[in-house]
Amino acid sequence: MGEDAPFGLLVSSLQNASFTAALCGLLGLLGLGILTSYILILLVAHTPRHETSSERIYRTITKDGKTTPALPLPDTYSSEKAEVVLSVVVPAYNESERLPGMLAEAVTFLHDEYGSSKKKINGNANGSGITTGWEILVVDDGSTDSTAEVALDWARSRIHLGEFTEGDIRVCVLEKNRGKGGAVTHGMRHVRGEFAVFADADGASKFSDVKSLLKELRSVEDDGFGIAVGSRAHMVTTDAVVKRSFIRNFLMHSFHTLLKTFGIRHIHDTQCGFKLFSRAAIKDIFPFMHTEGWIFDIEILLLAGYLSVPVVEVPITWHEVTGTKMRLVQDSIRMAWDLGVVRLGYIWGVYRVGLGGPSKKRR
């Protein structure tokens, strides 16, 4: 029995050594995986293109119907005070056919609701903000058609009606296509509004629903920060969604499942192109945006979460419009890839988050 004791100790030692070696190997593989993931994210991380000098200018229509020379756009990030109640950013890529209808609906609403003759309180939660005035900033995202000229021609044909004045409808042109996210981010950097909404050029959303967005944003506004997200989630059982193609609905549900996996559970419709921001939220979110493609809406919500900016989802009226620029399968795959890159970018600290938000004064 005494002779077996050393043998038993040897076996026990070998077993412990094997376990230790296996554990070290597992930890080594885990560390290698984390390092590889970090390096991969560094390599594929989104890098926004810096705007050029020609992209910091706009053109508008004078009261006598002439096109102005290039004028400098304001800088939202450096300006302290708003000049109008509401700015509307319209990202537009080859939208010469659909843009006029959207502009007509938007201008009618804006003139009636925020025209200079109005005296209603439409400002922030405590009612101390600007009460009148509006602007539309059309961001031509490197279009290959006449989108910019169509916008200016439309304004030229309507300015004599008195619905708007010189400077209310502005058009800026990006030298190269950046993607919807890049166009929206560029527009948000140059708005004059106390609030700003981005709206798709196709006119799929009912523009008067901006009143609901503003009302709900004001109800959750914290220290001047707030975001209202237009939502089509309530329409999931309506003909507008049910009668869409099987592949479109399949991809939609698959994307929503992926979003829940990545932690976006409180917003049911992240991709609706109708979102309203307070000026404070614009200045603390958009300078840190990285994504310029379709997935930019998700990054907005992620940044809002990191900064504790209140976000409210608001049902809106919406209808399907033909002529979408989205390629279902290709863009869905790209969106899934970009979503992973964005999420890991923030997890690994490759993407930077600002120090702002409504809680900054309470730190």
Summary of the structure (lengths in Angstrom):
residues: 363
radius of gyration: 25.3
end to end distance: 69.2
largest distance: 111.2
contacts: 1132
relative contact order: 0.14
helix: 46%
strand: 15%
